[in-house]
Amino acid sequence: MIKKVIFIFVSMLIISCGKENNPKPYGELRLEYPAPKYQKFESNCLYTFEVSDYAKIYNAKKPCWYYLNYPKMKAKIFLTYYPINNDFAQQIMETEKMVYKHTVKASSIDTKSFEYPEKKVYGNFYELKGQAASNLQFYATDSTKHFVTGYLYFNSRPKPDSLAPAIDYIKKDMMHLLDTFEWKK
């Protein structure tokens, strides 16, 4: 009996003297997404654009408000439409207030203006770096009658490093949306 106990003890000692085990570092999931195929989004609203087939479109709370849902990324672009009724400056201020309220968490905000005079589409595109709740935002307007805003939100904690592939993918989609955005006549 003592020989068996000594044999087991020596065996355990020999087996346990191997390479020291270290815990594996926590890793983030690497995400890759398919190349988008764009299709024109038509509705009864006064605007149209092209959207990726990777996104699903749902009606939101009011007419001409939509969610562009990216289910595999747990992300949504929230689109809103407002008619301009002598309140253009107020619409701009409200949009910029939504952007700059994220300055508490954002490390920087890059603003890019765009204009497509042939389509009467003008606006700003905002990219918020850091742990902001909404990383990408924009507004598009004709400056006289129509005003559309878009905000990207993820259904997760804002982790810039792990969300970066999804943000880059959706940024390209948002830029394509703005490049193809048109007002209906």
N, C-alpha and C positions, 0 to 999 in steps of 0.2 A: 504494500500500500504506500509506504514512504517512497519507494522507488518511482511509483506512478506520479505522486505529487511532485517529486523533484524533477521528473521528466517533463511534466506539464509546465512547471515553473521555468525550467531552462528553455523549453520550446517557446514559451511566451516571451521570455527575455530576448531570445535570438530574433524572433519575428518582429518584436517591437523596436529593435535597434536599427531599423531601416531608415529611409529618408524621412526627415521631419515634415509633417503635413502642416501646411499653412491654409487658412481659410481663403477661398477664392474671393477676389474683389467683386463688388456689386457692379454688374454691367447693364447697360441699357440695350434695348432691342434695336437692331439695325433694321430700318424700314426702307424698302424700295417699292416704288409705285409704277404702274404701267404708263406707257406714253398715252397722253390724252387724245381723244377724238372729240372734236367739237361739233355741236349741233346748235342750230338757231332756236332760241327760246321765244316762242310767240305766246301772247296772252291778250286779254282785252285792255291791258294797260297801255299807256302812251309811250312806251319804250320797248326796245327789243335788244337782244345781245346774244352772243354765242356762249354756251356753257359746256364744260367737259362732261363726257358720258360717265365719268367716275362720280359725279355729283348727282344727287337726287333733289328735285325741287318740290317744296311743300308750301302751301299757303300759310301765311302768318296771320297775325291778329286783325289786320285791316286790309281793305282792298289794295291791291298792287304792292303789298308787302310779301316778301318771300324768304324762305330758308333754303339755302343751297347746302344740303347736308352731305358731308363726306363720312359715311358710316364707319368705314374701316380706319379712319383717322380720328374718329370721335371729334369732328370739327364741323362748324356751321358758319356760313357767311349769312349774316342777317341783312337783307336788303329792305330799305324803306323808301317810300315815295311821298313827296309833299308837293302840292301845287304852290306856286309862289303867288301870294296875294299882297303885294306891296311890302313884303317882309323878307326880301332877299338877304339883306345884311343880317337880320336876326337868324335866318337859316344857317348862314356861314358861321356866325358866332356860336350857335348851338353845336354845330359839328366840331368846331375847333375846341369847344369846351369838353366834348366827349374825348377828343384826342388828348388834350393836355391834362385831363384829370388823372391820366396814367403816369404823369411825370414822377409820382412818388415811387413807383416801382421800375419804370423804364430807365435804362442807362443812357439812351439817346433816342431822338425822334428825327427821322429823315423825311423831309417833305419834298415831293416832286410835283410840280404843276404840269398839267397836260392840257392841250387844246387841239381840237379838230374843227376848225372853222367851217369846213365844207359840210359837216354834219351838225354844226352848232352845239358841240359838246365841249365843255370846259370843266376843269376841276383840279383837285389835289389828291395825291396818293400819299398816305402816311405809313411809314414803316417804323414800328416801335421796337427797339432792341431791349433785351433784358427780360425781367420777369413780369412784364405787363400782361394784364388779363386779355387784352385784344392786341395782337401783334401787327395786324394790317387793317387799315381803314381808308376809306375814300369817300369823296362826294363827286357827283357829276351833275351838271346843270346846263341849261341853255341861257341862264341868267335873266330870263324874263317870265317863263311860265312853269318850268319843271325843275325839281330838285330831288336827286336820288342819293342815298347814302348806303355804304356797305361796311360792315364790321365783321371781322373774323374772331370767332371764339372757339376754344377747345373745351371739351368736357373732361378736363383734367387739370392738375396743378400746372402753373406755368413754369416749365423747366426748359430754358432756352436750348440747352445742348441736345436733349432728347427730342424736342419738338422741331428742331432745325430742318430735317428732311421734309416733314409735312408742311412747315411754313414755306419753304422754298417751292414746293410743288404747288401749293395753293396760291402763292404769290404769282407764279406764272399764269395760273388760271384767272386770277383777278386782273392781271395786266391784259390778258387776251379778252376778257369780258369788256374792259374799258376800250380796247382797240376796236372792238366790233359793236360797241354801244351806239344806238341810234334812237332818235325820237321819231315816233310815227307822225305822219302828216295829218 
